[in-house]
Amino acid sequence: MDMFQYFLSHQSENTSAFSDIFRTAKEFHRLLGQKSYLLNHYLSMFFRLIVEMDFCALEDEIYQSISDLQKKIRNDLENHDNSIPIFDCQEPATEMELCWTALADSLLEQALKEFYHEYTHSYHLSVDLVDFRQTEEKLIEYLGKCVWEKFQQQLINCFLHYSLMQLFRQGIVIEITKRFLLRDLETDQEIFRLFLNHLSIEKSS
């Protein structure tokens, strides 16, 4: 795999055009007849969910999440919490970043859980999610499950190339990765190198 090309490539070939969506919706209008208002209502709620994907706000959420995790690690270090791994280093900043590296998996998981709960609540405020699901169930009843799921896939391919959670996760991963590249003032080594040294010592002991 050409890793650099992967960074810049268009990841999915399964894309739908806006015109495809509207053509399918028009056909559904014909099939639904007097019940076509259900599709209009569903699409209205779906489009409102899409525009709630505010990337500027998402960036703020990423930085806030990282800041909260940083405070937690600092407090745990100061209080000698048992859940924090111990590293023998002179620089407090290096110890902090080595803790980030050692706990990266659990920190990422914690950030994702908190983000999910916060945004589920936020979306409830902009769109009635119960109404959204009930409208979807009625459309499945009138159009058939297979037909409806095919249309949903069109919507996803056109409007949701990446989910909000995927974008948030990538942002947190980037912020964690920045810490792997910070340098220890004493040794001038990158944090990930020091951590790898620690792992090899642990393994052989």
Number of C-alpha atoms within 10 A of each C-alpha: 5 6 8 8 9 10 9 8 9 8 10 8 7 11 15 16 12 12 9 14 15 11 11 13 17 14 10 20 17 12 13 16 9 9 15 16 12 16 19 13 14 18 15 13 18 15 12 14 15 13 10 14 14 10 13 8 10 17 15 11 17 22 14 13 19 19 11 13 17 16 11 12 20 17 12 14 19 9 10 12 12 9 10 17 14 15 14 9 12 11 12 14 15 22 19 19 24 24 19 23 18 17 15 15 12 11 19 17 12 13 20 18 11 11 20 14 10 11 13 11 11 12 15 12 10 12 16 11 15 10 13 16 12 12 17 16 15 14 21 15 11 13 15 12 13 10 12 18 13 11 17 13 15 20 21 16 17 16 18 14 15 11 13 19 15 12 15 20 18 13 18 22 15 13 14 19 15 12 18 19 14 16 18 20 12 10 9 9 13 16 22 19 13 16 18 11 11 14 13 10 10 9 7 6 6
